[in-house]
Amino acid sequence: MDPLQTITEARIRQECGDRIFEKAFEYACSDSLRKRVVFPNTWQVRAELMGNYGNYVTIFQPLKNGLIYTFCSCPAEMEFCKHAAALGITWIREPETFLSMDAVREMVQKKSKSELEEMLMQALYRHLDCLALIGIEGFQDEGDYDKEDEWDEE
């Protein structure tokens, strides 16, 4: 069973606590959560959140062992911040607002080799840290929010 389908708001409240859970509604289901995606193979949801002190990468991922992994690049030094809670709540309430990376894979598979080359070059130009993906040393991203390769098929 897909762990994302078993997550409840009560479970999120239990994990982050009442105070953080209530603060999460400042962002839950709002336009502050942009670029919402779901990686069905790893049961991970991810978004960019426009926060008080900048834009944050936020991840919410139920694990096979029953735990919930969260990450947020915000300055809060806690495991389960209000942004991660907001992302989980948004997934529960509005899953249709998340782009499935499976759909993206299907779109990519329909492109020609020359179209893919052009798209890759544009992506590399805009995101130099992606040069590491093609084996160029010195361009690895120092962030720890991209621990798994979501493109691996099961």
DSSP file (Angstrom, degrees, kcal/mol; ACC not computed):
  #  RESIDUE AA STRUCTURE BP1 BP2  ACC     N-H-->O    O-->H-N    N-H-->O    O-->H-N    TCO  KAPPA ALPHA  PHI   PSI    X-CA   Y-CA   Z-CA
    1    1 A M              0   0    0      0, 0.0     5,-0.0     0, 0.0     3,-0.0   0.000 360.0 360.0 360.0 145.0    0.0    0.0    0.0
    2    2 A D    >   -     0   0    0      1,-0.2     3,-1.5     2,-0.0     4,-0.5  -0.599 360.0-149.7 -72.2 114.3    1.1    3.5   -0.8
    3    3 A P  G >> S+     0   0    0      0, 0.0     3,-1.0     0, 0.0     4,-0.7   0.777  93.8  66.1 -58.9 -26.5    2.2    5.2    2.5
    4    4 A L  G 34 S+     0   0    0      1,-0.2     3,-0.5     2,-0.2    -2,-0.0   0.828  97.4  55.1 -63.9 -29.1    1.1    8.6    1.2
    5    5 A Q  G <4 S+     0   0    0     -3,-1.5    -1,-0.2     1,-0.2    -3,-0.0   0.642 105.5  52.6 -78.3 -13.8   -2.5    7.4    1.2
    6    6 A T  T <4 S+     0   0    0     -3,-1.0    -1,-0.2    -4,-0.5     2,-0.2   0.544  81.4 109.2 -98.9  -7.9   -2.4    6.4    4.9
    7    7 A I     <  -     0   0    0     -4,-0.7     2,-0.3    -3,-0.5     3,-0.0  -0.485  47.8-172.4 -72.5 136.3   -1.2    9.7    6.3
    8    8 A T     >  -     0   0    0     -2,-0.2     4,-1.9     1,-0.1     5,-0.1  -0.828  37.8-115.2-122.6 163.3   -3.7   11.7    8.2
    9    9 A E  H  > S+     0   0    0     -2,-0.3     4,-2.7     1,-0.2     5,-0.2   0.861 118.0  58.3 -64.5 -34.4   -3.8   15.1    9.7
   10   10 A A  H  > S+     0   0    0      1,-0.2     4,-2.2     2,-0.2    -1,-0.2   0.898 105.5  49.7 -61.1 -39.6   -3.9   13.5   13.2
   11   11 A R  H  > S+     0   0    0      2,-0.2     4,-2.1     1,-0.2    -1,-0.2   0.902 110.3  49.6 -66.6 -41.1   -0.7   11.7   12.4
   12   12 A I  H  X S+     0   0    0     -4,-1.9     4,-2.6     2,-0.2     5,-0.4   0.930 110.7  50.1 -63.2 -44.4    1.0   14.9   11.3
   13   13 A R  H  X S+     0   0    0     -4,-2.7     4,-2.5     1,-0.2    -2,-0.2   0.911 110.1  51.3 -58.7 -42.6   -0.2   16.6   14.5
   14   14 A Q  H  < S+     0   0    0     -4,-2.2    -1,-0.2     1,-0.2    -2,-0.2   0.895 113.4  45.0 -61.0 -41.3    1.2   13.7   16.5
   15   15 A E  H  < S+     0   0    0     -4,-2.1    -2,-0.2     1,-0.2    -1,-0.2   0.890 125.6  27.4 -72.9 -40.9    4.6   14.0   14.8
   16   16 A C  H  < S-     0   0    0     -4,-2.6     4,-0.4    -5,-0.2    -2,-0.2   0.662 107.9-118.1-101.0 -16.6    5.1   17.7   14.9
   17   17 A G     X  -     0   0    0     -4,-2.5     4,-2.4    -5,-0.4     5,-0.2  -0.019  30.7 -77.4  94.4 157.7    3.1   18.7   18.0
   18   18 A D  H  > S+     0   0    0      1,-0.2     4,-2.4     2,-0.2     5,-0.2   0.887 124.9  51.8 -60.0 -43.9    0.0   20.9   18.5
   19   19 A R  H  > S+     0   0    0      1,-0.2     4,-1.9     2,-0.2    -1,-0.2   0.942 114.6  40.4 -62.9 -50.1    1.9   24.3   18.3
   20   20 A I  H  > S+     0   0    0     -4,-0.4     4,-1.7     1,-0.2    -1,-0.2   0.896 113.2  56.3 -65.5 -40.7    3.7   23.5   15.0
   21   21 A F  H  X S+     0   0    0     -4,-2.4     4,-0.6     1,-0.2    -2,-0.2   0.920 108.7  46.3 -58.8 -45.1    0.5   21.9   13.5
   22   22 A E  H >< S+     0   0    0     -4,-2.4     3,-0.9     1,-0.2    -1,-0.2   0.887 111.3  52.0 -66.2 -38.3   -1.5   25.0   14.1
   23   23 A K  H >< S+     0   0    0     -4,-1.9     3,-1.8     1,-0.2     4,-0.3   0.795  96.3  70.9 -67.0 -26.6    1.2   27.2   12.7
   24   24 A A  H >X S+     0   0    0     -4,-1.7     4,-2.2     1,-0.3     3,-2.0   0.791  82.2  70.9 -61.1 -28.0    1.3   25.0    9.5
   25   25 A F  T << S+     0   0    0     -3,-0.9    -1,-0.3    -4,-0.6    -2,-0.2   0.629  80.2  75.0 -69.3 -10.8   -2.1   26.3    8.5
   26   26 A E  T <4 S+     0   0    0     -3,-1.8    -1,-0.3    -4,-0.2    -2,-0.2   0.809 116.9  18.0 -62.3 -29.2   -0.5   29.7    7.7
   27   27 A Y  T X4 S+     0   0    0     -3,-2.0     3,-2.0    -4,-0.3     6,-0.3   0.648  93.9 116.6-116.1 -24.4    0.9   27.9    4.6
   28   28 A A  T 3< S-     0   0    0     -4,-2.2    59,-0.1     1,-0.3     3,-0.1  -0.226  94.2  -4.6 -57.3 133.2   -1.2   24.7    4.1
   29   29 A C  T 3  S+     0   0    0     57,-0.4    -1,-0.3     1,-0.2     2,-0.2   0.698 107.9 127.1  58.8  22.9   -3.2   24.8    0.8
   30   30 A S  S X  S-     0   0    0     -3,-2.0     3,-1.3     1,-0.1    -1,-0.2  -0.569  78.3-107.0-105.2 170.3   -2.0   28.3    0.0
   31   31 A D  T 3  S+     0   0    0      1,-0.2    19,-0.1    -2,-0.2    -1,-0.1   0.568 109.7  80.0 -70.0  -8.5   -0.2   29.9   -2.9
   32   32 A S  T 3  S+     0   0    0     -5,-0.2    18,-2.6     1,-0.1     2,-1.0   0.765  79.1  73.6 -69.0 -24.6    2.9   30.0   -0.8
   33   33 A L  E <  S+A   49   0A   0     -3,-1.3     3,-0.2    -6,-0.3    16,-0.2  -0.795  73.7 169.5 -91.9 100.8    3.5   26.3   -1.6
   34   34 A R  E     +A   48   0A   0     14,-3.3    14,-3.0    -2,-1.0    -2,-0.1  -0.617  47.6  29.0-109.8 167.5    4.6   26.4   -5.2
   35   35 A K  E    S-     0   0A   0     -2,-0.2     2,-0.4    12,-0.2    -1,-0.2   0.910  76.4-170.2  51.7  50.4    6.1   23.8   -7.6
   36   36 A R  E     +     0   0A   0     61,-0.3    63,-2.6    -3,-0.2     2,-0.3  -0.588  10.5 170.2 -76.7 125.4    4.3   20.9   -5.9
   37   37 A V  E     -Ab  46  99A   0      9,-2.8     9,-2.6    -2,-0.4     2,-0.4  -0.960  23.2-152.2-135.0 154.5    5.4   17.5   -7.1
   38   38 A V  E     -Ab  45 100A   0     61,-2.5    63,-2.7    -2,-0.3    64,-0.3  -0.995   5.7-155.1-125.8 134.5    4.9   13.9   -6.0
   39   39 A F  E >>> -A   44   0A   0      5,-3.3     5,-1.5    -2,-0.4     3,-1.4  -0.852  12.3-169.3-104.7  91.7    7.4   11.1   -6.7
   40   40 A P  T 345S+     0   0    0      0, 0.0     3,-0.3     0, 0.0    -1,-0.2   0.812  79.6  58.9 -57.3 -34.3    5.1    8.1   -6.6
   41   41 A N  T 345S+     0   0    0      1,-0.2   110,-0.0   109,-0.2    -2,-0.0   0.780 119.3  28.5 -67.9 -25.4    7.9    5.5   -6.6
   42   42 A T  T <45S-     0   0    0     -3,-1.4    -1,-0.2     2,-0.2     3,-0.1   0.355 103.3-123.8-115.2   3.7    9.3    6.9   -3.3
   43   43 A W  T  <5 +     0   0    0     -4,-1.0     2,-0.4    -3,-0.3    -2,-0.1   0.845  62.4 145.2  57.9  36.7    6.1    8.3   -1.8
   44   44 A Q  E   < -A   39   0A   0     -5,-1.5    -5,-3.3    17,-0.2     2,-0.4  -0.881  35.7-163.8-110.5 136.1    7.7   11.7   -1.5
   45   45 A V  E     -AC  38  60A   0     15,-2.7    15,-2.4    -2,-0.4     2,-0.3  -0.934  14.2-178.8-113.6 145.1    6.0   15.1   -2.0
   46   46 A R  E     +AC  37  59A   0     -9,-2.6    -9,-2.8    -2,-0.4     2,-0.3  -0.981   6.3 165.3-142.0 148.8    8.1   18.1   -2.5
   47   47 A A  E     - C   0  58A   0     11,-2.1    11,-2.6    -2,-0.3     2,-0.5  -0.982  36.8-115.6-155.0 163.9    7.4   21.8   -3.0
   48   48 A E  E     -AC  34  57A   0    -14,-3.0   -14,-3.3    -2,-0.3     2,-0.5  -0.933  35.4-157.3-100.5 129.1    9.1   25.2   -3.0
   49   49 A L  E     -AC  33  56A   0      7,-2.9     7,-2.8    -2,-0.5     2,-1.1  -0.926  14.4-140.6-114.2 128.6    7.6   27.3   -0.1
   50   50 A M  E     + C   0  55A   0    -18,-2.6     5,-0.2    -2,-0.5     2,-0.1  -0.761  39.3 177.4 -86.0 103.3    7.7   31.1   -0.1
   51   51 A G  E >   - C   0  54A   0      3,-2.9     3,-0.8    -2,-1.1    -1,-0.0  -0.279  45.3 -90.4-101.4-174.4    8.5   31.7    3.6
   52   52 A N  T 3  S+     0   0    0      1,-0.2     3,-0.1    -2,-0.1    -2,-0.0   0.771 124.7  32.5 -67.2 -27.4    9.1   34.7    5.8
   53   53 A Y  T 3  S-     0   0    0      1,-0.3     2,-0.3     0, 0.0    -1,-0.2   0.094 129.3 -57.6-121.0  22.2   12.8   34.6    5.2
   54   54 A G  E <  S-C   51   0A   0     -3,-0.8    -3,-2.9     2,-0.0     2,-0.4  -0.847  75.6 -43.2 136.4-172.0   13.1   33.3    1.6
   55   55 A N  E     -C   50   0A   0     -2,-0.3     2,-0.4    -5,-0.2    -5,-0.2  -0.809  54.7-161.8 -96.8 137.0   12.1   30.4   -0.5
   56   56 A Y  E     -C   49   0A   0     -7,-2.8    -7,-2.9    -2,-0.4     2,-0.5  -0.909  20.5-130.4-121.9 144.8   12.6   26.9    1.0
   57   57 A V  E     -C   48   0A   0     -2,-0.4    16,-1.8    -9,-0.2     2,-0.4  -0.834  34.8-170.1 -86.2 127.0   12.8   23.4   -0.4
   58   58 A T  E     -CD  47  72A   0    -11,-2.6   -11,-2.1    -2,-0.5     2,-0.4  -0.978   8.7-172.3-128.4 135.0   10.4   21.3    1.6
   59   59 A I  E     -CD  46  71A   0     12,-3.2    12,-1.8    -2,-0.4     2,-0.4  -0.967   8.3-176.1-128.7 141.0   10.0   17.5    1.6
   60   60 A F  E     +CD  45  70A   0    -15,-2.4   -15,-2.7    -2,-0.4    10,-0.2  -0.987  15.5 165.5-135.1 123.7    7.4   15.2    3.2
   61   61 A Q  E     - D   0  69A   0      8,-2.7     8,-3.4    -2,-0.4     2,-0.2  -0.869  27.8-147.9-148.9 109.8    7.9   11.5    2.9
   62   62 A P  E     - D   0  68A   0      0, 0.0     6,-0.2     0, 0.0     2,-0.2  -0.555  28.5-141.8 -68.9 138.9    6.3    8.6    4.7
   63   63 A L    >   -     0   0    0      4,-3.3     3,-1.8    -2,-0.2   -20,-0.0  -0.624  20.2-111.4-103.3 162.7    8.8    5.7    5.0
   64   64 A K  T 3  S+     0   0    0      1,-0.3    -1,-0.1    -2,-0.2     0, 0.0   0.797 115.7  60.8 -60.7 -29.5    8.2    2.0    4.7
   65   65 A N  T 3  S-     0   0    0      1,-0.1    -1,-0.3     2,-0.1     3,-0.1   0.388 121.9-103.3 -82.4   5.3    9.0    1.5    8.4
   66   66 A G  S <  S+     0   0    0     -3,-1.8    -2,-0.1     1,-0.3     2,-0.1   0.259  85.0 118.2  94.4 -12.7    6.1    3.8    9.4
   67   67 A L        -     0   0    0     -5,-0.1    -4,-3.3     1,-0.0     2,-0.5  -0.346  61.0-127.2 -79.9 167.3    8.2    6.9   10.2
   68   68 A I  E     -D   62   0A   0     -6,-0.2     2,-0.5    -3,-0.1    -1,-0.0  -0.979  14.8-153.4-119.2 123.3    7.9   10.2    8.3
   69   69 A Y  E     +D   61   0A   0     -8,-3.4    -8,-2.7    -2,-0.5     2,-0.3  -0.810  19.5 177.4 -92.0 132.0   11.0   11.8    6.8
   70   70 A T  E     -D   60   0A   0     -2,-0.5     2,-0.3   -10,-0.2   -10,-0.2  -0.969   9.5-179.7-131.3 152.0   10.8   15.6    6.5
   71   71 A F  E     +D   59   0A   0    -12,-1.8   -12,-3.2    -2,-0.3     2,-0.3  -0.986   3.3 173.1-145.3 142.3   13.3   18.2    5.3
   72   72 A C  E     -D   58   0A   0     -2,-0.3   -14,-0.2   -14,-0.2    -2,-0.0  -0.968  28.4-146.7-147.8 137.6   13.0   21.9    4.9
   73   73 A S        +     0   0    0    -16,-1.8   -15,-0.1    -2,-0.3   -18,-0.0   0.300  63.7 120.0 -85.4  11.2   15.8   24.3    4.0
   74   74 A C  S    S-     0   0    0    -17,-0.2    -2,-0.1     1,-0.1     7,-0.0  -0.221  79.6-108.4 -69.4 166.0   14.2   27.0    6.3
   75   75 A P  S    S+     0   0    0      0, 0.0     2,-0.1     0, 0.0    -1,-0.1   0.585  83.6 113.0 -75.4  -8.0   16.2   28.4    9.2
   76   76 A A        -     0   0    0      1,-0.1     2,-1.0     2,-0.0    -4,-0.1  -0.440  63.3-144.0 -64.5 133.8   14.2   26.6   11.9
   77   77 A E        +     0   0    0     -2,-0.1     2,-0.3     3,-0.1    -1,-0.1  -0.556  59.8 105.5-101.4  69.1   16.3   24.0   13.6
   78   78 A M  S    S-     0   0    0     -2,-1.0     3,-0.4     1,-0.1    -2,-0.0  -0.975  71.6-125.0-143.1 156.5   13.8   21.2   14.1
   79   79 A E  S    S+     0   0    0     -2,-0.3     2,-0.5     1,-0.3    -9,-0.1   0.875 104.8  30.1 -69.1 -37.7   13.0   17.9   12.4
   80   80 A F  S    S-     0   0    0    -65,-0.1    -1,-0.3   -64,-0.1   -60,-0.1  -0.785  81.1-178.0-129.4  86.0    9.4   18.6   11.6
   81   81 A C     >  -     0   0    0     -2,-0.5     4,-2.1    -3,-0.4     5,-0.2  -0.203  43.6 -99.6 -81.5 173.6    8.9   22.3   10.9
   82   82 A K  H  > S+     0   0    0      1,-0.2     4,-2.3     2,-0.2   -55,-0.2   0.788 121.6  57.8 -64.2 -27.8    5.6   24.1   10.1
   83   83 A H  H  > S+     0   0    0      2,-0.2     4,-2.1     1,-0.2    -1,-0.2   0.920 107.4  45.3 -70.0 -43.2    6.5   24.1    6.4
   84   84 A A  H  > S+     0   0    0      2,-0.2     4,-2.3     1,-0.2    -2,-0.2   0.900 114.0  50.1 -65.9 -40.0    6.9   20.3    6.2
   85   85 A A  H  X S+     0   0    0     -4,-2.1     4,-2.6     1,-0.2    -2,-0.2   0.912 109.6  51.3 -63.1 -41.7    3.6   19.9    8.2
   86   86 A A  H  X S+     0   0    0     -4,-2.3     4,-2.5     1,-0.2   -57,-0.4   0.887 108.6  51.6 -62.5 -39.2    1.9   22.3    5.8
   87   87 A L  H  X S+     0   0    0     -4,-2.1     4,-2.3     2,-0.2    -1,-0.2   0.927 110.8  47.5 -64.0 -44.7    3.2   20.3    2.8
   88   88 A G  H  X S+     0   0    0     -4,-2.3     4,-2.0     2,-0.2    -2,-0.2   0.914 113.0  48.3 -62.1 -43.5    1.8   17.1    4.4
   89   89 A I  H  X S+     0   0    0     -4,-2.6     4,-2.5     1,-0.2     5,-0.2   0.903 110.5  51.8 -63.2 -41.6   -1.6   18.7    5.1
   90   90 A T  H  X S+     0   0    0     -4,-2.5     4,-3.2     1,-0.2    -1,-0.2   0.901 107.6  52.3 -63.7 -40.6   -1.7   20.1    1.6
   91   91 A W  H  < S+     0   0    0     -4,-2.3    -1,-0.2     1,-0.2    -2,-0.2   0.924 111.6  47.0 -60.2 -43.4   -1.1   16.6    0.1
   92   92 A I  H  < S+     0   0    0     -4,-2.0    -2,-0.2     1,-0.2    -1,-0.2   0.925 122.3  34.2 -63.6 -45.0   -3.9   15.2    2.2
   93   93 A R  H  < S+     0   0    0     -4,-2.5    -2,-0.2     1,-0.2    -1,-0.2   0.807 133.9  20.9 -84.3 -31.1   -6.4   18.0    1.3
   94   94 A E    ><  +     0   0    0     -4,-3.2     3,-2.1    -5,-0.2    -1,-0.2  -0.356  61.9 151.5-138.0  56.6   -5.4   18.8   -2.3
   95   95 A P  G >  S+     0   0    0      0, 0.0     3,-1.6     0, 0.0    -1,-0.1   0.789  72.4  68.0 -61.3 -25.1   -3.4   15.9   -3.9
   96   96 A E  G 3  S+     0   0    0      1,-0.3    -5,-0.1    -3,-0.1    -2,-0.0   0.637  88.2  66.7 -69.0 -12.3   -4.7   16.9   -7.3
   97   97 A T  G <  S+     0   0    0     -3,-2.1     2,-0.4    -7,-0.2   -61,-0.3   0.415  84.8  90.5 -88.0   2.6   -2.5   20.1   -7.1
   98   98 A F  S <  S-     0   0    0     -3,-1.6     2,-0.5    -4,-0.1   -61,-0.3  -0.844  76.5-130.6-102.1 133.7    0.7   18.0   -7.2
   99   99 A L  E     -b   37   0A   0    -63,-2.6   -61,-2.5    -2,-0.4     2,-0.4  -0.700  23.6-131.8 -79.3 125.7    2.4   17.2  -10.5
  100  100 A S  E >>  -b   38   0A   0     -2,-0.5     4,-1.4   -63,-0.2     3,-0.6  -0.658   1.6-146.8 -79.2 129.2    3.2   13.5  -10.7
  101  101 A M  H 3> S+     0   0    0    -63,-2.7     4,-2.2    -2,-0.4    -1,-0.1   0.699  99.5  66.8 -69.8 -17.1    6.8   12.9  -11.8
  102  102 A D  H 3> S+     0   0    0    -64,-0.3     4,-2.0     2,-0.2    -1,-0.2   0.896 100.4  49.2 -64.7 -39.5    5.5    9.7  -13.5
  103  103 A A  H <> S+     0   0    0     -3,-0.6     4,-2.0     2,-0.2    -2,-0.2   0.875 109.4  51.8 -65.9 -37.1    3.6   12.1  -15.9
  104  104 A V  H  X S+     0   0    0     -4,-1.4     4,-2.6     2,-0.2    -2,-0.2   0.922 107.0  53.1 -64.6 -42.8    6.8   14.0  -16.4
  105  105 A R  H  X S+     0   0    0     -4,-2.2     4,-2.5     1,-0.2    -2,-0.2   0.918 108.0  50.9 -57.9 -44.1    8.6   10.8  -17.2
  106  106 A E  H  X S+     0   0    0     -4,-2.0     4,-0.8     1,-0.2    -1,-0.2   0.895 110.3  49.2 -61.2 -40.6    6.0   10.0  -19.9
  107  107 A M  H >< S+     0   0    0     -4,-2.0     3,-0.7     1,-0.2     4,-0.3   0.921 111.5  49.0 -64.2 -43.8    6.4   13.4  -21.4
  108  108 A V  H >< S+     0   0    0     -4,-2.6     3,-1.7     1,-0.2    -2,-0.2   0.893 105.1  58.2 -63.6 -40.7   10.2   13.1  -21.5
  109  109 A Q  H 3< S+     0   0    0     -4,-2.5    -1,-0.2     1,-0.3    -2,-0.2   0.727 101.4  56.9 -64.3 -20.9    9.9    9.6  -23.1
  110  110 A K  T << S+     0   0    0     -4,-0.8    -1,-0.3    -3,-0.7    -2,-0.2   0.548  88.6  98.2 -86.1  -8.0    8.0   11.1  -26.0
  111  111 A K  S <  S-     0   0    0     -3,-1.7     2,-0.1    -4,-0.3    -3,-0.0  -0.478  75.6-117.2 -82.0 151.2   10.7   13.6  -26.9
  112  112 A S     >  -     0   0    0     -2,-0.2     4,-2.5     1,-0.1     5,-0.2  -0.352  30.0-105.6 -77.2 165.7   13.2   13.1  -29.7
  113  113 A K  H  > S+     0   0    0      1,-0.2     4,-2.6     2,-0.2     5,-0.2   0.911 122.0  49.3 -59.2 -43.7   17.0   12.8  -28.9
  114  114 A S  H  > S+     0   0    0      2,-0.2     4,-2.1     1,-0.2    -1,-0.2   0.884 110.9  50.1 -67.2 -36.9   17.6   16.3  -30.3
  115  115 A E  H  > S+     0   0    0      2,-0.2     4,-2.5     1,-0.2    -1,-0.2   0.914 111.7  48.8 -64.3 -41.6   14.8   17.8  -28.2
  116  116 A L  H  X S+     0   0    0     -4,-2.5     4,-2.8     2,-0.2    -2,-0.2   0.903 109.4  52.1 -65.2 -40.9   16.2   16.0  -25.1
  117  117 A E  H  X S+     0   0    0     -4,-2.6     4,-2.4     2,-0.2    -1,-0.2   0.928 111.8  46.4 -60.2 -44.8   19.7   17.3  -25.8
  118  118 A E  H  X S+     0   0    0     -4,-2.1     4,-2.2     2,-0.2    -2,-0.2   0.914 113.3  48.8 -64.8 -43.1   18.4   20.9  -26.1
  119  119 A M  H  X S+     0   0    0     -4,-2.5     4,-2.4     2,-0.2    -2,-0.2   0.910 111.5  50.1 -62.9 -41.9   16.3   20.5  -23.0
  120  120 A L  H  X S+     0   0    0     -4,-2.8     4,-2.9     1,-0.2     5,-0.2   0.921 109.9  50.0 -63.4 -44.1   19.3   19.1  -21.1
  121  121 A M  H  X S+     0   0    0     -4,-2.4     4,-2.2     1,-0.2    -1,-0.2   0.899 111.0  49.4 -62.9 -39.8   21.5   22.0  -22.2
  122  122 A Q  H  X S+     0   0    0     -4,-2.2     4,-1.9     2,-0.2    -1,-0.2   0.917 112.4  47.9 -64.1 -42.4   18.9   24.5  -21.1
  123  123 A A  H  X S+     0   0    0     -4,-2.4     4,-2.3     1,-0.2    -2,-0.2   0.917 112.3  48.8 -64.6 -43.1   18.6   22.9  -17.7
  124  124 A L  H  < S+     0   0    0     -4,-2.9    -1,-0.2     1,-0.2    -2,-0.2   0.883 109.5  52.8 -64.4 -38.2   22.4   22.7  -17.2
  125  125 A Y  H  < S+     0   0    0     -4,-2.2     3,-0.3    -5,-0.2    -1,-0.2   0.902 116.6  38.7 -62.3 -41.6   22.7   26.4  -18.2
  126  126 A R  H  < S+     0   0    0     -4,-1.9     2,-0.4     1,-0.2    -2,-0.2   0.761 125.2  36.5 -81.0 -26.8   20.1   27.3  -15.6
  127  127 A H    ><  +     0   0    0     -4,-2.3     3,-2.3    -5,-0.2    -1,-0.2  -0.744  62.6 180.0-133.5  83.5   21.2   24.9  -12.8
  128  128 A L  G >  S+     0   0    0     -2,-0.4     3,-1.9    -3,-0.3     4,-0.3   0.753  77.7  70.1 -60.1 -26.4   24.9   24.5  -12.8
  129  129 A D  G >  S+     0   0    0      1,-0.3     3,-1.2     2,-0.2    -1,-0.3   0.749  86.8  69.4 -63.8 -19.9   24.8   22.0   -9.9
  130  130 A C  G X> S+     0   0    0     -3,-2.3     3,-1.3     1,-0.3     4,-0.5   0.625  75.4  82.8 -72.4 -12.3   23.2   19.6  -12.4
  131  131 A L  G X4>S+     0   0    0     -3,-1.9     5,-1.9     1,-0.3     3,-1.0   0.812  81.2  65.0 -59.5 -27.8   26.6   19.3  -14.1
  132  132 A A  G X45S+     0   0    0     -3,-1.2     3,-1.7     7,-0.5    -1,-0.3   0.815  89.6  66.6 -62.6 -29.8   27.5   16.8  -11.4
  133  133 A L  G <45S+     0   0    0     -3,-1.3    -1,-0.2     1,-0.3    -2,-0.2   0.766 102.2  46.2 -64.9 -25.0   24.7   14.5  -12.9
  134  134 A I  G <<5S-     0   0    0     -3,-1.0    -1,-0.3    -4,-0.5    -2,-0.2   0.221 129.3 -95.1-103.4  14.9   26.7   14.1  -16.0
  135  135 A G  T < 5S+     0   0    0     -3,-1.7     2,-0.6     1,-0.3    -3,-0.2   0.621  71.6 147.8  92.2  15.2   30.0   13.4  -14.2
  136  136 A I    > < -     0   0    0     -5,-1.9     3,-0.9    -6,-0.1    -1,-0.3  -0.754  44.4-129.9 -88.4 120.2   31.6   16.9  -14.0
  137  137 A E  T 3  S+     0   0    0     -2,-0.6    -1,-0.0     1,-0.2    -6,-0.0  -0.296  82.9  32.1 -68.0 148.2   33.6   17.2  -10.8
  138  138 A G  T 3  S+     0   0    0     -6,-0.0    -1,-0.2    -9,-0.0    -6,-0.1   0.451  94.1  89.0  89.8   2.0   33.2   20.2   -8.5
  139  139 A F    <   +     0   0    0     -3,-0.9    -7,-0.5   -10,-0.1    -8,-0.2   0.204  50.7 135.4-116.2  15.2   29.5   20.9   -9.2
  140  140 A Q        -     0   0    0     -9,-0.1     2,-0.4    -8,-0.1   -10,-0.1  -0.380  59.8-116.0 -65.6 141.2   27.9   18.7   -6.6
  141  141 A D        -     0   0    0    -12,-0.3    -1,-0.1     1,-0.1     5,-0.1  -0.627  15.4-151.4 -76.2 132.3   25.1   20.3   -4.6
  142  142 A E        +     0   0    0     -2,-0.4    -1,-0.1     2,-0.0    -2,-0.1   0.606  63.2 107.7 -80.7 -11.9   26.0   20.6   -1.0
  143  143 A G        -     0   0    0      1,-0.1     3,-0.3     2,-0.0    -2,-0.1  -0.278  61.3-149.2 -67.1 153.6   22.3   20.4    0.1
  144  144 A D  S    S+     0   0    0      1,-0.2     3,-0.3     2,-0.0    -1,-0.1   0.158  76.0  92.1-108.3  18.1   21.1   17.2    1.8
  145  145 A Y  S    S+     0   0    0      1,-0.2     3,-0.2     2,-0.1     2,-0.2   0.502  76.4  62.8 -90.0  -2.9   17.5   17.4    0.5
  146  146 A D        +     0   0    0     -3,-0.3    -1,-0.2     1,-0.2    -5,-0.1  -0.407  59.4 139.5-117.4  56.0   18.2   15.2   -2.5
  147  147 A K        +     0   0    0     -3,-0.3     2,-0.3    -2,-0.2    -1,-0.2   0.784  60.4  49.7 -73.4 -29.2   19.2   12.0   -0.9
  148  148 A E  S    S-     0   0    0     -3,-0.2     2,-1.0  -106,-0.0     3,-0.1  -0.828  80.3-122.6-115.1 150.8   17.4    9.6   -3.2
  149  149 A D    >   -     0   0    0     -2,-0.3     3,-1.6     1,-0.2    -2,-0.0  -0.793  23.5-168.5 -89.5 101.8   17.3    9.3   -6.9
  150  150 A E  T 3  S+     0   0    0     -2,-1.0  -109,-0.2     1,-0.3    -1,-0.2   0.641  79.5  67.9 -67.1 -14.3   13.6    9.6   -7.6
  151  151 A W  T 3  S+     0   0    0      2,-0.1    -1,-0.3    -3,-0.1     2,-0.2   0.608  71.8 109.2 -85.1 -10.8   14.1    8.5  -11.2
  152  152 A D    <   -     0   0    0     -3,-1.6     2,-0.3     1,-0.1  -111,-0.0  -0.454  66.8-135.6 -64.3 133.9   15.0    5.0  -10.3
  153  153 A E              0   0    0     -2,-0.2    -2,-0.1     1,-0.1    -1,-0.1  -0.662 360.0 360.0 -90.5 148.1   12.3    2.6  -11.2
  154  154 A E              0   0    0     -2,-0.3    -1,-0.1     0, 0.0    -2,-0.1   0.458 360.0 360.0 -88.1 360.0   11.2   -0.1   -8.9
